[in-house]
Amino acid sequence: MTGMTTEERGFAVSLETVSVQFPDRHTRALDQITLKVEPGEQLVIVGPSGCGKTTLLRSLVGAVRSTGNVGVDGRNPALESDRIAIRRRTGVHRQGSDLVGPLSGRLNALLGVTHRLTSWEWVAVTRGKTPERWRDRLDSLATRHNILHCLDVPVAHLSGGERHRVALVRAILGHPSMLLADEPTTGLDPVAARRVVDDLLGTVGPTLIATTHDLEVARQFPRKIGMNSGRVLFDSPTLSADEVAALYGASS
């Protein structure tokens, strides 16, 4: 990551014996999770629905109460001041399902930097314009991810793959140090899913932590964390038949 500014460098992440217990569940959503992620590393958490993948992501930004130790860039997301600092430098990609349908791709993308807009920039946004200091970066990202033609179209009129890419541009527009992608390929055909993952893996700089239950998607990532029943079952560069069997009870 030579040549990157401090703002563009990825976060280091550390979880030590982290557990999460929701009041309405008899078992822990996370059960003694220990995990370390280097700055700028790209990994995927793979496992069946309900295994704790999303809860783990939420623990990194202080969205759930946990026990144990969570560290993100040396900060504790359980502390309000640290939590605010972490969230401001974290991009979140939620499948594109939380985009605002009547708004253009441009305005949806700019929603990713609302906390950094001045009052005058807000005026420009409400008039459908891109503030000058964000224009070049937005156009560059849109071109790289092949959605320049989508910027002035209501996202309700876009395809599933195009909405996913608008959501990705929104997540990375503000130079995040950490990118969390929760089931980023849900609802996409295999070709579109591969394109979204290629886009994610092509985002150099931020620490990338994605989740999926799709084994083919998981195989595209250099590091795979297998989870089931709130526990880490393996941490591997591969997905062997034995590892898949541990996740789902059958080989692939």
N, C-alpha and C positions, 0 to 999 in steps of 0.2 A: 504494500500500500504506500510505497514511496511517492512523495509529492502531494499527498492528501493533507488537507487542513485538519486541525484537531477536531473540528465539527464533523468532518466526514469519516473519521475513523470509527470502526465498529466498537461496540461495548463488549467487555468481558463479562461473562455471566457465571455465577456460582450458586448452586443449591446444595445445602448440606442437611441431610436428614429432614427434608421438608415434608410435612403432612398437612392435609386439608380435610376437615370433617364438616360436612354440611348437616344441620340439625335434623333434616328430614330423611337422612340416609343412615342405614345401619353400618355400612362399611365406609372406609375412608376413600375420598375421591383421589387423593394422593397419599401414598403410604411410604414414608421414609425415603424420599427421592434424593439421591446425591448425583450431581451432574455438574460438569465444568465445560464451558464453551470459550474458546479463544476469540479475541477480537477479530472480526471479519470472517469468522468461520461460517460455513453453510451446512445446516443439518436439517433432517426431517424426523419428526416423531411419528411413528407408524403404529397403528393398532386399531382394534374394532371400536365402533361407536360406544361411548360411555366408559372408555378405559382411563380417562383422565387427561387426555391430550390438551383440550381447551383449557381445563383448569390449570394446567401447568403454565400455559401462556399467560393466563390471567394473573397468576401469582407473580410473574415478572414485573407487572405494572401496578401491583398492589390492589388489584380488583377483587381479590378474595383474601380472607384472613387465614394465615397459615402459621404453623409452628416450625421450628428449625430456623435455619439461616438462609436468607435469600440476598444475594449481592448482585447488583447490576451497575457496572462501572464504578465499583467501590461504594455504591449507595444502597441504602436499605429502603425498598419500596413500602415498607410498613410505616415509615415516617413521612408525614405530609410534605415537608419541603423536598425531601428526596424523591418522593413519588411524583410531584409536579415536574421536577427536573428530568426524571426518566421519561415521563410521558411526552414531554415537549420534544424529546429527541428520539422518539419511537414512532415508526410508521406501522400502520396496521392495514393489512389487506384482507377484507372479509368477503371474498367471492364476488364482489360487485353487487350483492343483493341489498346493500344499504345506500346505494346511490339514489339521488332524488330524481325520479323519472322525468318530470316536466322541465328540469334544468338542463342546460347544455353540458356536453362533456367538459368544456372549459371551466364552467362554474363549479361543477362537481369536483374537478381536479383542484381548484383553488380552495375548496373547503378543507383540504389537507394542511393548509398553512394559515387558517383563520386566526390562530393565536399570535401570528407574527405580522399581521396586517395593521398598518396605521389607519387612522380615521379617514384620511384622504384615499387610501387604497381601497377601503371598504366602499367608498362612494363610487369608485371606478368599477368595482366588482358588481355592485347593484345595478350599474348601467350596462352590464354585459361585457366589460372591457377587462383586459389583463393588466394589472399594475406593471409599470415599466420594468421594475427590478426582477419580476418573475417571468416576463414575456419570453426572453431567450431560452431560459431553462425549460419552461413548459413546452415551447415549440420544439426544442431539441429532444426532450423525452418523448413527446408525441410522435415525432418523426422516427426515433429509434424503435418505438414499439408499434409503429404502423397504425396510429390512430389520429394523425393530423387531420384527416378528413372528418373525424368524429367530433372535433372540438366545438363546432358550432351547431351540432345536432342534438336535440333532446335525447338523453340516454335511453328513454323508453323506446326509441326507434332503433336502437342499436342491437346487434346480435349478442348472444351470450358471451362469446369470446371477446368482442369489442368492449363490452361492459367490464369484463374482468381486467382488461388492459387499462381502461380508464381508472379503475379502482387502484391498479398498481401504480400508475403515474401519480395519482393523488397521494398514495402512501409514501412515495419516494421524493416528491417535489421539494420538500423542505430539508433535503440532505440528512435523513435520519441516521443515527448511529446504530439503531437496531430495527430490523424489519420482521414483524410477526405476521405470518400468513396462515390463517386458520382454514383448512380444507379449501385451498385456493382453486381447485379444479372441479368442485362439485357441480354436476349438471352439464359438464362439457363433454363433447365427443372426444375420442382419443387424440385426434390431430390437434384440436384446439387446446386440449389439456397439455399436450407436449409443448405447444407454443407458450402457454402461460408459465410452465416450469422453466423453459429456456429463458424467458424474460426475467423470471425471478433469479435464476442462477447467473444471469448476465449482469445483475446489479452489483457491481464491484464496490466494496467499501463497508456498507453496514453489515453487522452480524445478522445472519438470516436464520430464523427458526421457523420452520413450517410444520404443519400437521397434515396427515392424510390417513385414510383407511385403504387407499388404493395402492396395491403392491407395485404396479407398474410405474406409478408416479414416484413412489418411494425409491425405486431403483435408480432414478435419475440423480439423486443426491449423493454427494461423496461420503456422508456419514448418516447412519440410520440408528435411531434410538427406538427399540421395540418396547411397547407398553401394553400391559393388560392388568385389569383390576387395581389400577392406581400405582402399579409398581413397574420399575424398569426391568425388563427381562434380558435385554442385550444391548450392547453399544458396539456397532460393527460397520465396516465399510461395505459389507455385502448383505444379501438376504438369502441365506442358505435354506435348504429344505427343512433343516432342524429348527432354524429360527422362525420360519413361517409356521411350522407346526406348533411352536411354543405360543405363537400369537393366536392362531385360529384352530389348532387341533387337527390340522391336515396340511400336507405338503403341497407345494405348487410347482 
